[in-house]
Amino acid sequence: MRLFIGISPSDDVRRALAGMQAFLLRYGISGTYLAPENLHMTLAFIGEYPEADMVLDAMGKVAFDPFRIIYDRIGTFRKSIVWGGTEPSQPLENLAKKLRYELDRADIPFDHAEFVPHFTLARHAGFGCGLPPVEIAPVPMTVSRMILFRSDRGENGMVYTPIGAADAC
């Protein structure tokens, strides 16, 4: 089963991200847009791994207090991905670091690429002249849970199904 650990946006952030997707579409940015219910921030991508319970055990060893992040920007990766980002957050960085440490300790393989906090809005995006100038009203949310998701290819793209979670203290 294909797994990743992430954070789901709050309802307010999800609405703001979906609104940004609609704005980008109206502006003419083509691409494969994620369905609003699939929007998430990946903390650790595991990939194919058969032991969800082992992952949940590692997640349960990560102690963290609830903290706030603020969605306030958009950007791009590799000239084909558009994302919604958050202002820098040391608690978010610490959560990702602690989680990856526990995954390592449990010998659970994951992608060790640098953690860059973002919500992917669109893949295979076409924005030849760049992104439109946009001012984003900051939208705060509280992070109090990380979720283990299973990723399956569905009829209309990827489907992300929560299969467990670890809550803040």
KAKANOR-V845336 format. One record per backbone hydrogen bond with DSSP energy under -0.5 kcal/mol. NH is the residue of the N-H (numbers start at 0). CO is the residue of the C=O. E is the energy in kcal/mol with one decimal. If there is no record, write none. Layout:
nh | co | e
NH | CO | E
NH | CO | E
//
This chain:
nh | co | e
1 | 150 | -0.5
2 | 0 | -0.5
2 | 46 | -2.3
3 | 148 | -1.8
4 | 43 | -2.9
5 | 146 | -2.7
6 | 40 | -2.3
8 | 38 | -0.5
13 | 9 | -3.1
14 | 10 | -2.4
15 | 11 | -2.2
16 | 12 | -2.9
17 | 13 | -2.6
18 | 14 | -2.4
19 | 15 | -2.0
20 | 16 | -2.3
21 | 17 | -2.3
22 | 18 | -2.3
23 | 19 | -2.8
24 | 20 | -2.4
25 | 21 | -2.4
26 | 22 | -2.0
27 | 23 | -0.6
27 | 24 | -1.1
28 | 23 | -2.7
29 | 27 | -0.8
29 | 125 | -1.0
31 | 122 | -3.3
32 | 30 | -0.9
33 | 120 | -2.1
37 | 34 | -2.4
38 | 34 | -0.6
38 | 35 | -1.1
40 | 6 | -2.4
41 | 39 | -0.5
42 | 4 | -3.2
43 | 4 | -1.8
45 | 2 | -1.6
45 | 43 | -0.6
46 | 2 | -2.6
48 | 0 | -2.9
51 | 49 | -0.8
54 | 50 | -1.5
55 | 51 | -2.7
56 | 52 | -2.3
57 | 53 | -2.1
58 | 54 | -2.6
59 | 55 | -2.2
60 | 56 | -0.6
60 | 57 | -1.0
61 | 58 | -1.8
62 | 60 | -0.9
66 | 142 | -1.8
68 | 140 | -2.5
70 | 138 | -2.6
71 | 84 | -2.1
72 | 84 | -1.3
74 | 82 | -2.1
76 | 80 | -1.9
79 | 76 | -2.5
80 | 76 | -2.1
81 | 121 | -2.4
82 | 74 | -2.5
83 | 118 | -2.7
84 | 72 | -3.0
85 | 116 | -0.5
86 | 69 | -2.1
92 | 88 | -2.3
93 | 89 | -2.8
94 | 90 | -2.2
95 | 91 | -2.2
96 | 92 | -2.3
97 | 93 | -2.9
98 | 94 | -2.6
99 | 95 | -2.5
100 | 96 | -2.0
101 | 97 | -2.2
102 | 98 | -2.3
103 | 99 | -2.3
104 | 100 | -2.5
105 | 101 | -1.6
106 | 103 | -1.9
107 | 102 | -2.7
108 | 106 | -0.6
110 | 44 | -3.0
111 | 109 | -0.5
115 | 113 | -0.5
118 | 83 | -2.8
119 | 39 | -0.7
119 | 117 | -0.5
120 | 81 | -2.9
121 | 81 | -1.8
122 | 31 | -2.5
124 | 79 | -2.9
125 | 29 | -1.7
126 | 124 | -0.7
129 | 126 | -2.9
135 | 133 | -0.5
136 | 134 | -0.5
137 | 135 | -0.5
138 | 70 | -2.4
140 | 68 | -2.4
142 | 66 | -3.9
143 | 141 | -0.7
145 | 165 | -2.5
146 | 5 | -3.2
147 | 163 | -2.8
148 | 3 | -3.3
148 | 146 | -0.6
149 | 160 | -2.7
150 | 1 | -2.7
151 | 149 | -0.5
151 | 158 | -2.5
153 | 151 | -0.6
153 | 156 | -3.2
156 | 153 | -1.3
158 | 151 | -3.1
160 | 149 | -2.8
160 | 158 | -0.6
161 | 159 | -0.5
162 | 147 | -3.3
163 | 147 | -0.9
165 | 145 | -2.4
167 | 143 | -2.8
168 | 63 | -2.9
//
